Amino acid sequence: MDEPGDVAAARRRLGLIYFLSMASLGGLHPFLAPALTDAGASEAAVPLIIAAFPVARLTAGPALGWVADRFARPGLVLQGSAFGAAACALALGVAPTWVLMGVAVYAFAMCRVPLFPLLDVRIMRTPGGYGTVRVWGSVGFILAVIAVGFFADANPRLPALVASGALAATGLVTLGLPRGGPSTRDPLLPAIRRLLAIPELRPLWVVSALHAATLATYDHLYSLHVAAEGFSARVTAAGVAAGIVVEITVLAAGPRLLERFGGGPLIVASVAASIPRWIVTGTTGDPWVLAGIQTLHGVGFGCWWIGGIGLLARLAPEDLRNSAQALFVFAAYGVGALMAMGGSAVVLGAVGTAGLFLGLTAVSAAGLIAAAPLWRR
């Protein structure tokens, strides 16, 4: 059994890995859509390019999670993911046309698929509480958003270059991670069927797809909405930063919240908090109200993520923990995000970004109904 000093060192290292990997998200995702439009992509093409992220999770997510379980070598998968994504982000930053940028986005998305699910499982297997490590990811995210937000208007390719550097550093810090967890004897499809057969987890897959569809719309198109309203990238940075500040608080309190309320009620609360957020986002013309209402992101994401992680830690088989986490991400940021980007591509030209965000109210209402069975879990 690890000594306390060894556990503390492991948690510091995981905190640094999460800080760097989430900085790559904060530096890129809020500013990717404007970078594509600056390079000449149309409003209809942008969601189709950003759909690379859910497409990658749908096609490769569960399989790569299972690979980590089958061979009990998540460290090697993490390193390949981080270094491969860094190279693709660099290609995105220097691509001469929006078409080649789109190709780089798809390659980047495919490489990055297993990174965060494997990190989450690694943290849950290290004593001390998930939220106290995951919070450093939120810190990295918010710092990257603020830093890049000040320069993205002048240099739209900067976000991709920041992401590349952060991911390369992530790969270096993951070198030498120990083997993690038992290996599974199940082939891929039986492993997935075993997870889907757990009745207590079935509502989680459904509500995660619906809830993540709204979060993915925000992640990828909030900056486009800010620009459509005539505001600068600083409003994007302010709104994202406001949400992350609350998210940090929620994640830091994660172990206590799980103990006090349980995973299911946290998920219900997260979906309920999103309804007023979308109403205000779609109707206000005040830039500071628009930025301020994004504080609800801290509840909408933080409580949902902590609740889902808690349910998986309690209910998923130990030999399929990487696969279960990958399936969680598959449902959320695979199925859900693909719904978001596909729906956005269809309706964005007709209703605009304001109508799109207002329409998320109905999606969150459906998610609240789907989450109801989790209230007692």
Sequence and secondary structure as in RCSB ss.txt:
>XXXX:A:sequence
MDEPGDVAAARRRLGLIYFLSMASLGGLHPFLAPALTDAGASEAAVPLIIAAFPVARLTAGPALGWVADRFARPG
LVLQGSAFGAAACALALGVAPTWVLMGVAVYAFAMCRVPLFPLLDVRIMRTPGGYGTVRVWGSVGFILAVIAVGF
FADANPRLPALVASGALAATGLVTLGLPRGGPSTRDPLLPAIRRLLAIPELRPLWVVSALHAATLATYDHLYSLH
VAAEGFSARVTAAGVAAGIVVEITVLAAGPRLLERFGGGPLIVASVAASIPRWIVTGTTGDPWVLAGIQTLHGVG
FGCWWIGGIGLLARLAPEDLRNSAQALFVFAAYGVGALMAMGGSAVVLGAVGTAGLFLGLTAVSAAGLIAAAPLW
RR
>XXXX:A:secstr
   HHHHHHHHHHHHHHHHHHHHHHHHHHHHHHHHHHHTT  TTHHHHHHTHHHHHHHHHHHHHHHHHHHHT HH
HHHHHHHHHHHHHHHHHHH SSHHHHHHHHHHHHHHHTTHHHHHHHHHHTSSS HHHHHHHHHHHHHHHHHHHHT
TTTT TTHHHHHHHHHHHHHHHHHTT    S    S HHHHHHHHHT GGGHHHHHHHHHHHHHHHHHHHHHHHH
HHHTT  HHHHHHHHHHHHHHHHHHHHTHHHHHHHH HHHHHHHHHHHHHHHHHHHHH   HHHHHHGGGGHHHH
HHHHHHHHHHHHHHHS GGGHHHHHHHHHIIIIIIIHHHHHHHHHHHHHHHHHHHHHHHHHHHHHHHHHHHGGGT
T 
